[in-house]
């Protein structure tokens, strides 16, 4: 089973992303939030959190 990380798309809720991934034949096995920064006047400023799901392809879908 190969794991991969897929991000929640911009403008998509966590629930919508979860449903999209399940309908695409993935099983969600983990979740992480990665901070995204932008540089303002040479200093990092928090912009948002990027939410990603760790997924594996279901056996019957391979």
N, C-alpha and C positions, 0 to 999 in steps of 0.2 A: 504494500500500500504506500503510494507516494503522497506525502503531504505537501500542500501548497497554501500560501497566504493570499487571500483575495480581499480587496478593499470594498468598503461600503461606498457606493458612488455618491457624487455630489448631488444634493437635493433628494436623496433617498433615505428613508428611515431605516433603523436597524431591523425592524420587523419586515419591511419590504425586501431588504437585502437577504435576510434569513430565508424568506419564502422563495426568492429568486434562485438562491443557491440550492435549496432543496428540490425545486422544480427542475433544475439543471442536472440532477443526479448526484449531488454532493451531500456528504454527511459532515456536519460541523463538529469538530473535535476540540476547538479552542478559540480564544478571542484575545486580542491585544489592542491597546490604544497607544499610538505613537504620536508624540507632540510634533507639530509642524510650526516652524519659526520663520519669520522674515526679518531681514536686517534693516534697522532704522537708525541712521546716524552712527553706523558701526557697531550697534548693539543688537543682540538677538531679542526679538519681541515675539511672545507666543501669539500664534495666529489661530490655530484650531487643533483639535485632536483628530487624527486619522484612525478610524476603527477598521480593523482587519479581522477576518475569520480564518482560522486554520481549517482546511477541508481535506477530505479524502473522497475519491470517487467510489460510489457504491459498487459492490462486486457484480451485480447483475447488469450494470451499465457499461462495463469495460469492453 
